[in-house]
């Protein structure tokens, strides 16, 4: 899901992006919708997310800056 703000900023509010793929840290996701304007999800108060993904995929996308290789 894209936030309404990000959808307008990045994709010009074009509805044809629904069903298209985006990559987050080299992991492909299909855009399934856009949140309503003003929706801020359930994260910390005052924070907003540009893209919301299923929680099960967070380990594949999240990059730990403190991780050592």
mmJSON file of the N, C-alpha and C atoms, coordinates in Angstrom:
{"data_MODEL":{"atom_site":{
"group_PDB":["ATOM","ATOM","ATOM","ATOM","ATOM","ATOM","ATOM","ATOM","ATOM","ATOM","ATOM","ATOM","ATOM","ATOM","ATOM","ATOM","ATOM","ATOM","ATOM","ATOM","ATOM","ATOM","ATOM","ATOM","ATOM","ATOM","ATOM","ATOM","ATOM","ATOM","ATOM","ATOM","ATOM","ATOM","ATOM","ATOM","ATOM","ATOM","ATOM","ATOM","ATOM","ATOM","ATOM","ATOM","ATOM","ATOM","ATOM","ATOM","ATOM","ATOM","ATOM","ATOM","ATOM","ATOM","ATOM","ATOM","ATOM","ATOM","ATOM","ATOM","ATOM","ATOM","ATOM","ATOM","ATOM","ATOM","ATOM","ATOM","ATOM","ATOM","ATOM","ATOM","ATOM","ATOM","ATOM","ATOM","ATOM","ATOM","ATOM","ATOM","ATOM","ATOM","ATOM","ATOM","ATOM","ATOM","ATOM","ATOM","ATOM","ATOM","ATOM","ATOM","ATOM","ATOM","ATOM","ATOM","ATOM","ATOM","ATOM","ATOM","ATOM","ATOM","ATOM","ATOM","ATOM","ATOM","ATOM","ATOM","ATOM","ATOM","ATOM","ATOM","ATOM","ATOM","ATOM","ATOM","ATOM","ATOM","ATOM","ATOM","ATOM","ATOM","ATOM","ATOM","ATOM","ATOM","ATOM","ATOM","ATOM","ATOM","ATOM","ATOM","ATOM","ATOM","ATOM","ATOM","ATOM","ATOM","ATOM","ATOM","ATOM","ATOM","ATOM","ATOM","ATOM","ATOM","ATOM","ATOM","ATOM","ATOM","ATOM","ATOM","ATOM","ATOM","ATOM","ATOM","ATOM","ATOM","ATOM","ATOM","ATOM","ATOM","ATOM","ATOM","ATOM","ATOM","ATOM","ATOM","ATOM","ATOM","ATOM","ATOM","ATOM","ATOM","ATOM","ATOM","ATOM","ATOM","ATOM","ATOM","ATOM","ATOM","ATOM","ATOM","ATOM","ATOM","ATOM","ATOM","ATOM","ATOM","ATOM","ATOM","ATOM","ATOM","ATOM","ATOM","ATOM","ATOM","ATOM","ATOM","ATOM","ATOM","ATOM","ATOM","ATOM","ATOM","ATOM"],
"id":[1,2,3,4,5,6,7,8,9,10,11,12,13,14,15,16,17,18,19,20,21,22,23,24,25,26,27,28,29,30,31,32,33,34,35,36,37,38,39,40,41,42,43,44,45,46,47,48,49,50,51,52,53,54,55,56,57,58,59,60,61,62,63,64,65,66,67,68,69,70,71,72,73,74,75,76,77,78,79,80,81,82,83,84,85,86,87,88,89,90,91,92,93,94,95,96,97,98,99,100,101,102,103,104,105,106,107,108,109,110,111,112,113,114,115,116,117,118,119,120,121,122,123,124,125,126,127,128,129,130,131,132,133,134,135,136,137,138,139,140,141,142,143,144,145,146,147,148,149,150,151,152,153,154,155,156,157,158,159,160,161,162,163,164,165,166,167,168,169,170,171,172,173,174,175,176,177,178,179,180,181,182,183,184,185,186,187,188,189,190,191,192,193,194,195,196,197,198,199,200,201,202,203,204,205,206,207],
"type_symbol":["N","C","C","N","C","C","N","C","C","N","C","C","N","C","C","N","C","C","N","C","C","N","C","C","N","C","C","N","C","C","N","C","C","N","C","C","N","C","C","N","C","C","N","C","C","N","C","C","N","C","C","N","C","C","N","C","C","N","C","C","N","C","C","N","C","C","N","C","C","N","C","C","N","C","C","N","C","C","N","C","C","N","C","C","N","C","C","N","C","C","N","C","C","N","C","C","N","C","C","N","C","C","N","C","C","N","C","C","N","C","C","N","C","C","N","C","C","N","C","C","N","C","C","N","C","C","N","C","C","N","C","C","N","C","C","N","C","C","N","C","C","N","C","C","N","C","C","N","C","C","N","C","C","N","C","C","N","C","C","N","C","C","N","C","C","N","C","C","N","C","C","N","C","C","N","C","C","N","C","C","N","C","C","N","C","C","N","C","C","N","C","C","N","C","C","N","C","C","N","C","C","N","C","C","N","C","C"],
"label_atom_id":["N","CA","C","N","CA","C","N","CA","C","N","CA","C","N","CA","C","N","CA","C","N","CA","C","N","CA","C","N","CA","C","N","CA","C","N","CA","C","N","CA","C","N","CA","C","N","CA","C","N","CA","C","N","CA","C","N","CA","C","N","CA","C","N","CA","C","N","CA","C","N","CA","C","N","CA","C","N","CA","C","N","CA","C","N","CA","C","N","CA","C","N","CA","C","N","CA","C","N","CA","C","N","CA","C","N","CA","C","N","CA","C","N","CA","C","N","CA","C","N","CA","C","N","CA","C","N","CA","C","N","CA","C","N","CA","C","N","CA","C","N","CA","C","N","CA","C","N","CA","C","N","CA","C","N","CA","C","N","CA","C","N","CA","C","N","CA","C","N","CA","C","N","CA","C","N","CA","C","N","CA","C","N","CA","C","N","CA","C","N","CA","C","N","CA","C","N","CA","C","N","CA","C","N","CA","C","N","CA","C","N","CA","C","N","CA","C","N","CA","C","N","CA","C","N","CA","C","N","CA","C","N","CA","C","N","CA","C","N","CA","C"],
"label_alt_id":[null,null,null,null,null,null,null,null,null,null,null,null,null,null,null,null,null,null,null,null,null,null,null,null,null,null,null,null,null,null,null,null,null,null,null,null,null,null,null,null,null,null,null,null,null,null,null,null,null,null,null,null,null,null,null,null,null,null,null,null,null,null,null,null,null,null,null,null,null,null,null,null,null,null,null,null,null,null,null,null,null,null,null,null,null,null,null,null,null,null,null,null,null,null,null,null,null,null,null,null,null,null,null,null,null,null,null,null,null,null,null,null,null,null,null,null,null,null,null,null,null,null,null,null,null,null,null,null,null,null,null,null,null,null,null,null,null,null,null,null,null,null,null,null,null,null,null,null,null,null,null,null,null,null,null,null,null,null,null,null,null,null,null,null,null,null,null,null,null,null,null,null,null,null,null,null,null,null,null,null,null,null,null,null,null,null,null,null,null,null,null,null,null,null,null,null,null,null,null,null,null,null,null,null,null,null,null],
"label_comp_id":["UNK","UNK","UNK","UNK","UNK","UNK","UNK","UNK","UNK","UNK","UNK","UNK","UNK","UNK","UNK","UNK","UNK","UNK","UNK","UNK","UNK","UNK","UNK","UNK","UNK","UNK","UNK","UNK","UNK","UNK","UNK","UNK","UNK","UNK","UNK","UNK","UNK","UNK","UNK","UNK","UNK","UNK","UNK","UNK","UNK","UNK","UNK","UNK","UNK","UNK","UNK","UNK","UNK","UNK","UNK","UNK","UNK","UNK","UNK","UNK","UNK","UNK","UNK","UNK","UNK","UNK","UNK","UNK","UNK","UNK","UNK","UNK","UNK","UNK","UNK","UNK","UNK","UNK","UNK","UNK","UNK","UNK","UNK","UNK","UNK","UNK","UNK","UNK","UNK","UNK","UNK","UNK","UNK","UNK","UNK","UNK","UNK","UNK","UNK","UNK","UNK","UNK","UNK","UNK","UNK","UNK","UNK","UNK","UNK","UNK","UNK","UNK","UNK","UNK","UNK","UNK","UNK","UNK","UNK","UNK","UNK","UNK","UNK","UNK","UNK","UNK","UNK","UNK","UNK","UNK","UNK","UNK","UNK","UNK","UNK","UNK","UNK","UNK","UNK","UNK","UNK","UNK","UNK","UNK","UNK","UNK","UNK","UNK","UNK","UNK","UNK","UNK","UNK","UNK","UNK","UNK","UNK","UNK","UNK","UNK","UNK","UNK","UNK","UNK","UNK","UNK","UNK","UNK","UNK","UNK","UNK","UNK","UNK","UNK","UNK","UNK","UNK","UNK","UNK","UNK","UNK","UNK","UNK","UNK","UNK","UNK","UNK","UNK","UNK","UNK","UNK","UNK","UNK","UNK","UNK","UNK","UNK","UNK","UNK","UNK","UNK","UNK","UNK","UNK","UNK","UNK","UNK"],
"label_asym_id":["A","A","A","A","A","A","A","A","A","A","A","A","A","A","A","A","A","A","A","A","A","A","A","A","A","A","A","A","A","A","A","A","A","A","A","A","A","A","A","A","A","A","A","A","A","A","A","A","A","A","A","A","A","A","A","A","A","A","A","A","A","A","A","A","A","A","A","A","A","A","A","A","A","A","A","A","A","A","A","A","A","A","A","A","A","A","A","A","A","A","A","A","A","A","A","A","A","A","A","A","A","A","A","A","A","A","A","A","A","A","A","A","A","A","A","A","A","A","A","A","A","A","A","A","A","A","A","A","A","A","A","A","A","A","A","A","A","A","A","A","A","A","A","A","A","A","A","A","A","A","A","A","A","A","A","A","A","A","A","A","A","A","A","A","A","A","A","A","A","A","A","A","A","A","A","A","A","A","A","A","A","A","A","A","A","A","A","A","A","A","A","A","A","A","A","A","A","A","A","A","A","A","A","A","A","A","A"],
"label_entity_id":["1","1","1","1","1","1","1","1","1","1","1","1","1","1","1","1","1","1","1","1","1","1","1","1","1","1","1","1","1","1","1","1","1","1","1","1","1","1","1","1","1","1","1","1","1","1","1","1","1","1","1","1","1","1","1","1","1","1","1","1","1","1","1","1","1","1","1","1","1","1","1","1","1","1","1","1","1","1","1","1","1","1","1","1","1","1","1","1","1","1","1","1","1","1","1","1","1","1","1","1","1","1","1","1","1","1","1","1","1","1","1","1","1","1","1","1","1","1","1","1","1","1","1","1","1","1","1","1","1","1","1","1","1","1","1","1","1","1","1","1","1","1","1","1","1","1","1","1","1","1","1","1","1","1","1","1","1","1","1","1","1","1","1","1","1","1","1","1","1","1","1","1","1","1","1","1","1","1","1","1","1","1","1","1","1","1","1","1","1","1","1","1","1","1","1","1","1","1","1","1","1","1","1","1","1","1","1"],
"label_seq_id":[1,1,1,2,2,2,3,3,3,4,4,4,5,5,5,6,6,6,7,7,7,8,8,8,9,9,9,10,10,10,11,11,11,12,12,12,13,13,13,14,14,14,15,15,15,16,16,16,17,17,17,18,18,18,19,19,19,20,20,20,21,21,21,22,22,22,23,23,23,24,24,24,25,25,25,26,26,26,27,27,27,28,28,28,29,29,29,30,30,30,31,31,31,32,32,32,33,33,33,34,34,34,35,35,35,36,36,36,37,37,37,38,38,38,39,39,39,40,40,40,41,41,41,42,42,42,43,43,43,44,44,44,45,45,45,46,46,46,47,47,47,48,48,48,49,49,49,50,50,50,51,51,51,52,52,52,53,53,53,54,54,54,55,55,55,56,56,56,57,57,57,58,58,58,59,59,59,60,60,60,61,61,61,62,62,62,63,63,63,64,64,64,65,65,65,66,66,66,67,67,67,68,68,68,69,69,69],
"pdbx_PDB_ins_code":[null,null,null,null,null,null,null,null,null,null,null,null,null,null,null,null,null,null,null,null,null,null,null,null,null,null,null,null,null,null,null,null,null,null,null,null,null,null,null,null,null,null,null,null,null,null,null,null,null,null,null,null,null,null,null,null,null,null,null,null,null,null,null,null,null,null,null,null,null,null,null,null,null,null,null,null,null,null,null,null,null,null,null,null,null,null,null,null,null,null,null,null,null,null,null,null,null,null,null,null,null,null,null,null,null,null,null,null,null,null,null,null,null,null,null,null,null,null,null,null,null,null,null,null,null,null,null,null,null,null,null,null,null,null,null,null,null,null,null,null,null,null,null,null,null,null,null,null,null,null,null,null,null,null,null,null,null,null,null,null,null,null,null,null,null,null,null,null,null,null,null,null,null,null,null,null,null,null,null,null,null,null,null,null,null,null,null,null,null,null,null,null,null,null,null,null,null,null,null,null,null,null,null,null,null,null,null],
"Cartn_x":[0.843,0.0,0.89,0.487,1.181,0.388,1.091,0.371,-0.153,-1.226,-1.8,-0.778,-0.063,0.946,2.037,2.571,3.64,3.135,1.942,1.34,1.243,0.8,0.692,2.064,2.988,4.335,5.134,5.161,6.02,5.38,4.056,3.372,2.346,2.322,1.414,-0.055,-0.356,-1.741,-2.335,-1.476,-1.931,-2.505,-3.791,-4.388,-3.859,-3.193,-2.695,-1.519,-0.992,0.109,-0.381,-1.683,-2.227,-1.981,-1.393,-1.041,0.375,1.048,2.439,3.373,4.619,5.609,6.506,6.91,7.96,8.976,10.199,11.251,11.655,11.714,12.208,13.415,14.594,15.839,15.927,15.654,15.738,14.721,13.635,12.532,11.325,10.743,9.615,8.301,7.503,6.171,5.199,3.973,2.919,2.117,1.897,1.081,-0.37,-0.984,-2.361,-3.367,-2.875,-3.811,-3.116,-3.94,-3.474,-4.302,-3.637,-4.366,-5.123,-6.167,-6.912,-6.052,-6.294,-5.559,-5.727,-4.63,-4.66,-4.444,-4.488,-4.258,-2.798,-2.542,-1.167,-0.826,-1.726,-1.441,-1.377,-0.669,-0.606,0.8,1.658,3.014,2.975,4.119,4.194,3.407,2.796,2.05,2.973,2.495,3.271,4.164,4.283,5.109,4.205,4.718,3.962,4.841,4.216,4.924,4.568,5.563,5.298,4.731,5.279,4.88,4.642,3.556,3.256,3.334,4.074,4.227,3.755,3.474,3.118,4.262,3.913,4.919,5.856,5.374,6.213,7.37,7.255,8.307,9.338,9.092,10.031,11.465,11.715,13.114,13.837,13.127,13.756,14.075,13.338,13.487,14.331,14.198,14.879,16.38,17.123,18.581,19.078,19.734,20.272,21.623,21.679,22.918,24.018,23.64,24.627,25.091,24.468,24.836,26.24,26.962,28.317,28.289,29.076,29.149,30.395],
"Cartn_y":[-1.166,0.0,1.231,2.198,3.485,4.489,5.406,6.497,7.429,8.099,9.039,10.114,10.617,11.664,11.166,9.972,9.422,9.119,8.573,8.28,9.544,10.635,11.897,12.458,12.398,12.953,12.151,10.843,9.988,9.591,9.368,8.849,9.818,11.048,12.066,11.721,10.841,10.446,9.588,8.999,8.191,6.856,6.606,5.353,4.107,4.265,3.093,2.411,2.984,2.318,1.118,1.044,-0.104,-1.351,-2.36,-3.587,-3.592,-2.443,-2.374,-2.777,-3.101,-3.486,-2.32,-2.311,-1.425,-2.297,-1.827,-2.562,-1.811,-2.539,-2.001,-2.834,-2.234,-2.958,-4.26,-4.164,-5.278,-6.392,-6.089,-7.034,-6.43,-7.186,-6.688,-6.833,-5.774,-5.764,-5.226,-5.726,-5.227,-4.186,-3.044,-1.989,-2.448,-2.582,-3.079,-1.981,-0.8,0.274,1.485,2.468,3.743,4.025,4.416,4.735,6.05,6.252,7.512,8.686,9.888,11.06,11.184,11.477,11.64,10.356,9.201,7.935,7.856,7.577,7.497,6.141,5.177,3.835,3.724,2.715,2.436,2.604,3.268,3.503,4.597,5.074,6.124,7.352,7.998,9.22,10.231,10.814,11.817,11.259,9.928,9.345,8.887,8.949,8.481,7.544,6.64,5.679,5.935,5.937,6.08,4.788,3.667,2.361,1.441,0.691,-0.287,-1.669,-2.567,-3.939,-4.921,-6.161,-7.164,-7.343,-7.453,-7.555,-8.745,-9.811,-10.993,-10.695,-9.662,-9.319,-8.337,-7.78,-6.795,-7.303,-8.538,-8.994,-9.021,-9.25,-9.291,-7.885,-6.902,-5.531,-4.678,-4.884,-4.064,-4.281,-3.211,-3.277,-2.721,-3.56,-3.143,-2.491,-1.195,-0.449,-0.908,-1.567,-2.019,-3.449,-4.123,-5.519,-5.599,-6.598,-6.802,-7.958,-7.862,-8.936,-9.749],
"Cartn_z":[0.0,0.0,0.0,-0.792,-0.81,0.009,0.654,1.305,0.217,0.513,-0.448,-0.824,0.176,-0.066,-1.005,-0.741,-1.565,-2.975,-3.081,-4.388,-5.235,-4.624,-5.368,-5.708,-4.736,-4.933,-5.95,-5.804,-6.635,-7.959,-7.95,-9.134,-9.715,-9.2,-9.726,-9.541,-8.58,-8.338,-9.437,-10.248,-11.381,-10.894,-11.126,-10.651,-11.358,-12.48,-13.208,-12.519,-11.422,-10.721,-9.912,-9.65,-8.935,-9.794,-9.181,-9.898,-10.44,-10.413,-10.877,-9.748,-10.106,-9.111,-8.742,-7.469,-6.997,-6.273,-6.171,-5.477,-4.224,-3.131,-1.867,-1.482,-1.522,-1.232,-2.021,-3.315,-4.261,-4.01,-3.325,-3.143,-3.857,-4.786,-5.581,-4.817,-4.865,-4.275,-5.309,-5.28,-6.148,-5.385,-6.009,-5.396,-5.447,-4.264,-4.22,-3.887,-3.532,-3.214,-2.646,-2.314,-1.762,-0.516,0.565,1.786,1.617,2.379,2.295,2.768,2.24,2.727,4.249,4.925,6.372,7.159,6.498,7.193,7.598,8.879,9.357,9.933,9.827,10.294,11.799,12.255,13.688,14.248,13.517,14.001,15.07,15.483,16.493,16.049,17.006,16.713,16.045,14.962,14.243,13.158,13.062,12.002,10.864,9.673,8.514,7.703,6.984,6.15,4.693,3.812,2.38,1.799,2.247,1.737,2.929,2.891,3.924,3.291,3.954,3.45,4.521,4.14,5.149,6.148,7.401,8.457,8.246,7.654,7.409,6.457,5.644,4.681,5.238,6.403,6.944,7.06,7.523,7.604,6.253,5.167,3.847,3.328,3.798,3.292,4.223,5.517,6.51,6.441,6.386,6.363,7.688,8.475,9.763,9.539,9.768,9.553,10.503,11.604,12.576,12.346,11.371,11.119,10.519,10.934,10.413,9.449,8.398,7.421,7.596],
"occupancy":[1.0,1.0,1.0,1.0,1.0,1.0,1.0,1.0,1.0,1.0,1.0,1.0,1.0,1.0,1.0,1.0,1.0,1.0,1.0,1.0,1.0,1.0,1.0,1.0,1.0,1.0,1.0,1.0,1.0,1.0,1.0,1.0,1.0,1.0,1.0,1.0,1.0,1.0,1.0,1.0,1.0,1.0,1.0,1.0,1.0,1.0,1.0,1.0,1.0,1.0,1.0,1.0,1.0,1.0,1.0,1.0,1.0,1.0,1.0,1.0,1.0,1.0,1.0,1.0,1.0,1.0,1.0,1.0,1.0,1.0,1.0,1.0,1.0,1.0,1.0,1.0,1.0,1.0,1.0,1.0,1.0,1.0,1.0,1.0,1.0,1.0,1.0,1.0,1.0,1.0,1.0,1.0,1.0,1.0,1.0,1.0,1.0,1.0,1.0,1.0,1.0,1.0,1.0,1.0,1.0,1.0,1.0,1.0,1.0,1.0,1.0,1.0,1.0,1.0,1.0,1.0,1.0,1.0,1.0,1.0,1.0,1.0,1.0,1.0,1.0,1.0,1.0,1.0,1.0,1.0,1.0,1.0,1.0,1.0,1.0,1.0,1.0,1.0,1.0,1.0,1.0,1.0,1.0,1.0,1.0,1.0,1.0,1.0,1.0,1.0,1.0,1.0,1.0,1.0,1.0,1.0,1.0,1.0,1.0,1.0,1.0,1.0,1.0,1.0,1.0,1.0,1.0,1.0,1.0,1.0,1.0,1.0,1.0,1.0,1.0,1.0,1.0,1.0,1.0,1.0,1.0,1.0,1.0,1.0,1.0,1.0,1.0,1.0,1.0,1.0,1.0,1.0,1.0,1.0,1.0,1.0,1.0,1.0,1.0,1.0,1.0,1.0,1.0,1.0,1.0,1.0,1.0],
"B_iso_or_equiv":[0.0,0.0,0.0,0.0,0.0,0.0,0.0,0.0,0.0,0.0,0.0,0.0,0.0,0.0,0.0,0.0,0.0,0.0,0.0,0.0,0.0,0.0,0.0,0.0,0.0,0.0,0.0,0.0,0.0,0.0,0.0,0.0,0.0,0.0,0.0,0.0,0.0,0.0,0.0,0.0,0.0,0.0,0.0,0.0,0.0,0.0,0.0,0.0,0.0,0.0,0.0,0.0,0.0,0.0,0.0,0.0,0.0,0.0,0.0,0.0,0.0,0.0,0.0,0.0,0.0,0.0,0.0,0.0,0.0,0.0,0.0,0.0,0.0,0.0,0.0,0.0,0.0,0.0,0.0,0.0,0.0,0.0,0.0,0.0,0.0,0.0,0.0,0.0,0.0,0.0,0.0,0.0,0.0,0.0,0.0,0.0,0.0,0.0,0.0,0.0,0.0,0.0,0.0,0.0,0.0,0.0,0.0,0.0,0.0,0.0,0.0,0.0,0.0,0.0,0.0,0.0,0.0,0.0,0.0,0.0,0.0,0.0,0.0,0.0,0.0,0.0,0.0,0.0,0.0,0.0,0.0,0.0,0.0,0.0,0.0,0.0,0.0,0.0,0.0,0.0,0.0,0.0,0.0,0.0,0.0,0.0,0.0,0.0,0.0,0.0,0.0,0.0,0.0,0.0,0.0,0.0,0.0,0.0,0.0,0.0,0.0,0.0,0.0,0.0,0.0,0.0,0.0,0.0,0.0,0.0,0.0,0.0,0.0,0.0,0.0,0.0,0.0,0.0,0.0,0.0,0.0,0.0,0.0,0.0,0.0,0.0,0.0,0.0,0.0,0.0,0.0,0.0,0.0,0.0,0.0,0.0,0.0,0.0,0.0,0.0,0.0,0.0,0.0,0.0,0.0,0.0,0.0],
"pdbx_formal_charge":[null,null,null,null,null,null,null,null,null,null,null,null,null,null,null,null,null,null,null,null,null,null,null,null,null,null,null,null,null,null,null,null,null,null,null,null,null,null,null,null,null,null,null,null,null,null,null,null,null,null,null,null,null,null,null,null,null,null,null,null,null,null,null,null,null,null,null,null,null,null,null,null,null,null,null,null,null,null,null,null,null,null,null,null,null,null,null,null,null,null,null,null,null,null,null,null,null,null,null,null,null,null,null,null,null,null,null,null,null,null,null,null,null,null,null,null,null,null,null,null,null,null,null,null,null,null,null,null,null,null,null,null,null,null,null,null,null,null,null,null,null,null,null,null,null,null,null,null,null,null,null,null,null,null,null,null,null,null,null,null,null,null,null,null,null,null,null,null,null,null,null,null,null,null,null,null,null,null,null,null,null,null,null,null,null,null,null,null,null,null,null,null,null,null,null,null,null,null,null,null,null,null,null,null,null,null,null],
"auth_seq_id":[1,1,1,2,2,2,3,3,3,4,4,4,5,5,5,6,6,6,7,7,7,8,8,8,9,9,9,10,10,10,11,11,11,12,12,12,13,13,13,14,14,14,15,15,15,16,16,16,17,17,17,18,18,18,19,19,19,20,20,20,21,21,21,22,22,22,23,23,23,24,24,24,25,25,25,26,26,26,27,27,27,28,28,28,29,29,29,30,30,30,31,31,31,32,32,32,33,33,33,34,34,34,35,35,35,36,36,36,37,37,37,38,38,38,39,39,39,40,40,40,41,41,41,42,42,42,43,43,43,44,44,44,45,45,45,46,46,46,47,47,47,48,48,48,49,49,49,50,50,50,51,51,51,52,52,52,53,53,53,54,54,54,55,55,55,56,56,56,57,57,57,58,58,58,59,59,59,60,60,60,61,61,61,62,62,62,63,63,63,64,64,64,65,65,65,66,66,66,67,67,67,68,68,68,69,69,69],
"auth_comp_id":["UNK","UNK","UNK","UNK","UNK","UNK","UNK","UNK","UNK","UNK","UNK","UNK","UNK","UNK","UNK","UNK","UNK","UNK","UNK","UNK","UNK","UNK","UNK","UNK","UNK","UNK","UNK","UNK","UNK","UNK","UNK","UNK","UNK","UNK","UNK","UNK","UNK","UNK","UNK","UNK","UNK","UNK","UNK","UNK","UNK","UNK","UNK","UNK","UNK","UNK","UNK","UNK","UNK","UNK","UNK","UNK","UNK","UNK","UNK","UNK","UNK","UNK","UNK","UNK","UNK","UNK","UNK","UNK","UNK","UNK","UNK","UNK","UNK","UNK","UNK","UNK","UNK","UNK","UNK","UNK","UNK","UNK","UNK","UNK","UNK","UNK","UNK","UNK","UNK","UNK","UNK","UNK","UNK","UNK","UNK","UNK","UNK","UNK","UNK","UNK","UNK","UNK","UNK","UNK","UNK","UNK","UNK","UNK","UNK","UNK","UNK","UNK","UNK","UNK","UNK","UNK","UNK","UNK","UNK","UNK","UNK","UNK","UNK","UNK","UNK","UNK","UNK","UNK","UNK","UNK","UNK","UNK","UNK","UNK","UNK","UNK","UNK","UNK","UNK","UNK","UNK","UNK","UNK","UNK","UNK","UNK","UNK","UNK","UNK","UNK","UNK","UNK","UNK","UNK","UNK","UNK","UNK","UNK","UNK","UNK","UNK","UNK","UNK","UNK","UNK","UNK","UNK","UNK","UNK","UNK","UNK","UNK","UNK","UNK","UNK","UNK","UNK","UNK","UNK","UNK","UNK","UNK","UNK","UNK","UNK","UNK","UNK","UNK","UNK","UNK","UNK","UNK","UNK","UNK","UNK","UNK","UNK","UNK","UNK","UNK","UNK","UNK","UNK","UNK","UNK","UNK","UNK"],
"auth_asym_id":["A","A","A","A","A","A","A","A","A","A","A","A","A","A","A","A","A","A","A","A","A","A","A","A","A","A","A","A","A","A","A","A","A","A","A","A","A","A","A","A","A","A","A","A","A","A","A","A","A","A","A","A","A","A","A","A","A","A","A","A","A","A","A","A","A","A","A","A","A","A","A","A","A","A","A","A","A","A","A","A","A","A","A","A","A","A","A","A","A","A","A","A","A","A","A","A","A","A","A","A","A","A","A","A","A","A","A","A","A","A","A","A","A","A","A","A","A","A","A","A","A","A","A","A","A","A","A","A","A","A","A","A","A","A","A","A","A","A","A","A","A","A","A","A","A","A","A","A","A","A","A","A","A","A","A","A","A","A","A","A","A","A","A","A","A","A","A","A","A","A","A","A","A","A","A","A","A","A","A","A","A","A","A","A","A","A","A","A","A","A","A","A","A","A","A","A","A","A","A","A","A","A","A","A","A","A","A"],
"auth_atom_id":["N","CA","C","N","CA","C","N","CA","C","N","CA","C","N","CA","C","N","CA","C","N","CA","C","N","CA","C","N","CA","C","N","CA","C","N","CA","C","N","CA","C","N","CA","C","N","CA","C","N","CA","C","N","CA","C","N","CA","C","N","CA","C","N","CA","C","N","CA","C","N","CA","C","N","CA","C","N","CA","C","N","CA","C","N","CA","C","N","CA","C","N","CA","C","N","CA","C","N","CA","C","N","CA","C","N","CA","C","N","CA","C","N","CA","C","N","CA","C","N","CA","C","N","CA","C","N","CA","C","N","CA","C","N","CA","C","N","CA","C","N","CA","C","N","CA","C","N","CA","C","N","CA","C","N","CA","C","N","CA","C","N","CA","C","N","CA","C","N","CA","C","N","CA","C","N","CA","C","N","CA","C","N","CA","C","N","CA","C","N","CA","C","N","CA","C","N","CA","C","N","CA","C","N","CA","C","N","CA","C","N","CA","C","N","CA","C","N","CA","C","N","CA","C","N","CA","C","N","CA","C","N","CA","C","N","CA","C","N","CA","C"],
"pdbx_PDB_model_num":[1,1,1,1,1,1,1,1,1,1,1,1,1,1,1,1,1,1,1,1,1,1,1,1,1,1,1,1,1,1,1,1,1,1,1,1,1,1,1,1,1,1,1,1,1,1,1,1,1,1,1,1,1,1,1,1,1,1,1,1,1,1,1,1,1,1,1,1,1,1,1,1,1,1,1,1,1,1,1,1,1,1,1,1,1,1,1,1,1,1,1,1,1,1,1,1,1,1,1,1,1,1,1,1,1,1,1,1,1,1,1,1,1,1,1,1,1,1,1,1,1,1,1,1,1,1,1,1,1,1,1,1,1,1,1,1,1,1,1,1,1,1,1,1,1,1,1,1,1,1,1,1,1,1,1,1,1,1,1,1,1,1,1,1,1,1,1,1,1,1,1,1,1,1,1,1,1,1,1,1,1,1,1,1,1,1,1,1,1,1,1,1,1,1,1,1,1,1,1,1,1,1,1,1,1,1,1]
}}}
